[in-house]
Amino acid sequence: MKRTHHCNELRLGHVGQDVALAGWVHSRRDLGGLIFLDVRDREGRTQTVFDPSDLPKELFEQAAALRSECVVQIRGRVRPRPTGTNNPKIPTGEIEVAASGLAVLNMADVLPFPVDDPEVASKVNEELRLKYRYLDLRRPEMARNLRTRSKVATATRQFMDEQGFLEIETPTLFKSTPEGAREFLVPSRINPGQFYALPQSPQQFKQILMVAGVEKYFQLARCYRDEDLRADRQLEFTQIDIEMSFIEREDIYRLIEGLLKRLWKTALDLEVTTPFKRMTFQEAINRYGIDKPDTRFGMELVDFTEEFRTSTFKVFSGTVANQGVVKAVNAKGFAGATQGQMDNMTEVARSFGAKGLAYIKVEGGEWKSPIVKFFNDAEKAALTAKLRIEEGDLILFAADQWLTACEILGKIRLYCADILKAQGKLALAANRFDFLWVIDFPLLSFDKEQNRWYSSHHPFTAPVAEDEPLLKTDPKKVRGQHYDIVVNGVELGGGSIRIHRPELQKTVFEEVLQIPPETVKARFGYMLEAFRYGAPPHGGIALGFDRLNAILCGSPSIRDVIAFPKTAKGTDLMTESPAPADPKQLRDLYLELKLAKK
């Protein structure tokens, strides 16, 4: 080895030892004729000192010629730092290495951006960081993220092994099942004109494994979706994929609570309290306007449908007469919202089809709003009591059908919270994690354009047993055995108990979802056939591994916890992909390009 110790290892107990360190020059300082080189490797950094009075001239000049990120090996003796020069910010800050030898293993060109200063590096254009990802990953912050991800993966495998699960890989080349997100197609050279698809998830394979008697399966599965990207979405991603036989929903809850408790302890040394709270889909939407509520703060939605049923304010009373609702939220302390912020919130309402956004600003002891003149004393008293209105509050209203009204205020609630956090008026502890199971989702949603029902989760989700008779008579009332695990307003994952009876699965496909029988046979025939040979009751869940790690690392973007992510346009700037294919490759695959003219 070119080193005796790593760069985060030496302490006062090593004083007097001759050592060899290897790594990158983190920084170089010339002070009073001495040269100080901080050498950094994956583990940390150590200060080394080059004293011209103790070294040959050539060696000292060689050290003086180094720049940041040159790769070096330095030999020397460990000594305490002089009094008053300790650096408490790093674990090796009480010692330094008096250099006696230097080998330059590789010189580095001038960097396109610095990696030694966290504040400067964090402001570097992300596209530049992605183009030079190998430099970006040298930053201690990014190295920490990769280390956390690795520890979390190891802890996951250990926990699942302790629970009796088998880690089983499923194929990456699959068949197309276009019901979900858009897929990546892979042409088959040996089967001209035919295609594989990269799996959006191992859903069908893991259910087949249950039919095969595996009973407890998991894997850190790679998944692929040809979707538009956001901060929390990539074309390829990883999920902790789990399936179990002979279980009910409670078994999944206990398993995942145990896993997350282990992962939070491993990554953050935090004790997570279990069991987690439960909330129905109906309650989540009604109180928070979203099915993945952030419950760390209040600002809950309040219903005023009855109070405004006979109001002289026709926007409200007319909505109620049309079987709609009137909801309101109190953004406490936000009466000083700027016109731009009010416009942003109004635009949210309009994006859902509303004509505008009704509001009341409580300033100087007055209710300032063009709608207040329509309210009688009873209506004002109800608002004051139920919303606990005080000086400085901003009241926001939505009058529409129940789901739309809730969703409008749900988005506005989160917008207000972000502004209030930035203004220091809403404080949320960095180490607070509010876990929540959201349960009892509707099994089906209705597509007005296509005039048919579609699966809220996926078509393999089992209905709640007592709701099964309603499948053909009143589908909208059928609850699914679907569950989401949420933390701080982020959906970590979701799953369901599956349909395991072939006749029920066939009914859901053909009669409820109205998928033609020939399409069902072509896409899912093998699965329905497998169910005929003794499929056990089973269910599972998938947790977004990238998103989970972003939360553990305190990062707003999953790109910061993926070694080589794509940009928002789906490109890899470092390798410059995607790239054109060679004409011979296209011929071998029986493909011909027809590109739109520029």
Stockholm file with secondary structure:
# STOCKHOLM 1.0

chainA/1-598         MKRTHHCNELRLGHVGQDVALAGWVHSRRDLGGLIFLDVRDREGRTQTVFDPSDLPKELFEQAAALRSECVVQIRGRVRPRPTGTNNPKIPTGEIEVAASGLAVLNMADVLPFPVDDPEVASKVNEELRLKYRYLDLRRPEMARNLRTRSKVATATRQFMDEQGFLEIETPTLFKSTPEGAREFLVPSRINPGQFYALPQSPQQFKQILMVAGVEKYFQLARCYRDEDLRADRQLEFTQIDIEMSFIEREDIYRLIEGLLKRLWKTALDLEVTTPFKRMTFQEAINRYGIDKPDTRFGMELVDFTEEFRTSTFKVFSGTVANQGVVKAVNAKGFAGATQGQMDNMTEVARSFGAKGLAYIKVEGGEWKSPIVKFFNDAEKAALTAKLRIEEGDLILFAADQWLTACEILGKIRLYCADILKAQGKLALAANRFDFLWVIDFPLLSFDKEQNRWYSSHHPFTAPVAEDEPLLKTDPKKVRGQHYDIVVNGVELGGGSIRIHRPELQKTVFEEVLQIPPETVKARFGYMLEAFRYGAPPHGGIALGFDRLNAILCGSPSIRDVIAFPKTAKGTDLMTESPAPADPKQLRDLYLELKLAKK
#=GR chainA/1-598 SS CCCSSCTTCCCGGGTTCEEEEEEEEEEEEEETTEEEEEEEETTEEEEEEECTTTSCHHHHHHHHTCCTTCEEEEEEEEEECCTTCCCTTSTTTTEEEEEEEEEEEECCCCCSSCSSCHHHHHTSCHHHHHHTHHHHTTSHHHHHHHHHHHHHHHHHHHHHHHTTCEECCCCSSBCCCTTSSCCCEEECSSSTTCEEECCSCSHHHHHHHHHTTCCEEEEEEEEECCCCCBTTBCSEEEEEEEEEESCCHHHHHHHHHHHHHHHHHHHHCCCCCSSCEEEEHHHHHHHHSSSSCCTTSCCCCEECTTTTTTCSCHHHHHHHHTTCEEEEEEETTCTTCCHHHHHHHHHHHHHTTCSCCCEEEEETTEEECTTGGGCCHHHHHHHHHHHTCCTTCEEEEEEESHHHHHHHHHHHHHHHHHHHHHTTSSCCCTTCCCEEEEECCBSEEEETTTTEEEESSCTTBCBCGGGGGGTTTCGGGCBBSEEEEEETTEEEEEEEEBCCCHHHHHHIIIIISCCCHHHHHHHHHHHHHHHTTTCCCEEEEEEEHHHHHHHHTTCSCGGGGSSSCCCTTSCBTTTTBSCCCCHHHHHHTTCCCCCCCC
#=GC SS_cons         CCCSSCTTCCCGGGTTCEEEEEEEEEEEEEETTEEEEEEEETTEEEEEEECTTTSCHHHHHHHHTCCTTCEEEEEEEEEECCTTCCCTTSTTTTEEEEEEEEEEEECCCCCSSCSSCHHHHHTSCHHHHHHTHHHHTTSHHHHHHHHHHHHHHHHHHHHHHHTTCEECCCCSSBCCCTTSSCCCEEECSSSTTCEEECCSCSHHHHHHHHHTTCCEEEEEEEEECCCCCBTTBCSEEEEEEEEEESCCHHHHHHHHHHHHHHHHHHHHCCCCCSSCEEEEHHHHHHHHSSSSCCTTSCCCCEECTTTTTTCSCHHHHHHHHTTCEEEEEEETTCTTCCHHHHHHHHHHHHHTTCSCCCEEEEETTEEECTTGGGCCHHHHHHHHHHHTCCTTCEEEEEEESHHHHHHHHHHHHHHHHHHHHHTTSSCCCTTCCCEEEEECCBSEEEETTTTEEEESSCTTBCBCGGGGGGTTTCGGGCBBSEEEEEETTEEEEEEEEBCCCHHHHHHIIIIISCCCHHHHHHHHHHHHHHHTTTCCCEEEEEEEHHHHHHHHTTCSCGGGGSSSCCCTTSCBTTTTBSCCCCHHHHHHTTCCCCCCCC
//
